[in-house]
Amino acid sequence: MTSVGLRNIAIILTFVAGIFQPAAAAENLPKASPDRMEGRIKALSHFGKNSDGGVDRVAYTDADLHGRAYIISELEAMGLTVRIDAAANIFARREGRDPSAKPILFGSHIDSVPGGGNYDGPTGVIAAMEVIDLLNAANIQTTRPLELVVFSNEEGGLVGSLAMRGHLQPSALAVVNASGRSIADGTNFIGGNISDIASAEVRADTYEAFIELHIEQGGILDEEKLDIGVVEGIVGIGWWDVTIDGYANHGGTTAMNNRRDAMVSAAELTLAVNRIALEMDGRQVATVGRIQAFPGAPNVIPGRVEMSLEIRDLEQAKIDQVYAAVEKAAAEIAARTKTGISFKEIDVASEPAPTDIRMRKIIETAARELGYSYRTMPSGAGHDAQDMVHIAPTGMIFVPSVGGVSHSPNEFTTPDAMAKGADVLAHTILAIDADALEK
Ligand SMILES: [Zn+2]
């Protein structure tokens, strides 16, 4: 009884305080500093720097450990309270006026692929740090606590966010990445505690929202000269192994009208996959990226072909629809070419992860009010946000990648573009903070 009563009073006080605060807060917020953001990108780029101008900051390496230490020291210098969970995710908390309110979580990752660049991941972490700097500079205290997160080992399979979702499989713990360490050893090496990994799991009602800012990693925003991408979700991926059985025979003596050529069948199927994905309404993509003929000799009609099929879309129904059309075309091709075509679904596929519609609207409004150009778009690449959609209402903000280059030392986002992204992130967080009060 007592606690309920106190909580009600806290909510009323919060509400009264909140009437005046949030709208004014966004107006008082200074603009993000391109120089400060670029300075932090440069400082972080020293950890794992390679001769190409990029970084090898693979998770669980010394470079990862030292890069994390640099970020932690910066977060502490901003006055945040830093903790590391059992999965080695870093959390930095800034208290709100209502400490019992659900926090707003935002951040990204700082680990890289081998031979990676300086922007995939760090841009989102540094934009999140910029938001804290802006709030500190304007002396704004949000109603809700804010938590900045740096996910562990994003590039090696979204390890940190999978653990938060409670979906890190025990069988994955032995997987060794380019650091030479397993996920279990590596997690402990950078400050986690694998024996207590279950404690990293986060209940679905813990956070008011999660927002990740990230570079686009494609060239659409750069080509269209737009400032901001409002991400509709992370596409789902379906993978199949396709086997085509024909009849291997002599390539010189078998008449053309008497062949069961698995390669001819495979070629027709490849064209059909392309045509189906192209002609159907929507933004689905479908790819045959691997093909092998057996026995694989110039003078033998292929008796068997093995090939891959990949279909991606934001909606599982669309992936299913494309696959059904491919299967139908395959049946027709198989009958005509007297071959057998079979499909086996591979279990590595990932489900589509749509972002929260309310978060998309808040991000769009923030961009519009700041006078920044934007468009909505899907993410064709994977992100921690795809796990976070299962934990909290999730939004994603893309900033342009110059030339669409990513996972390369030539990855680049201009300081101005990063700062505009940080502005949108800051205004988004304040809007979520204000919006929550009205519910
Ligand atoms: Zn990334």
Boltz pocket constraint, residues with backbone or C-beta under 6 A from the ligand:
constraints:
  - pocket:
      binder: B
      contacts: [[A, 109], [A, 120], [A, 121], [A, 154], [A, 214], [A, 382]]
      max_distance: 6.0
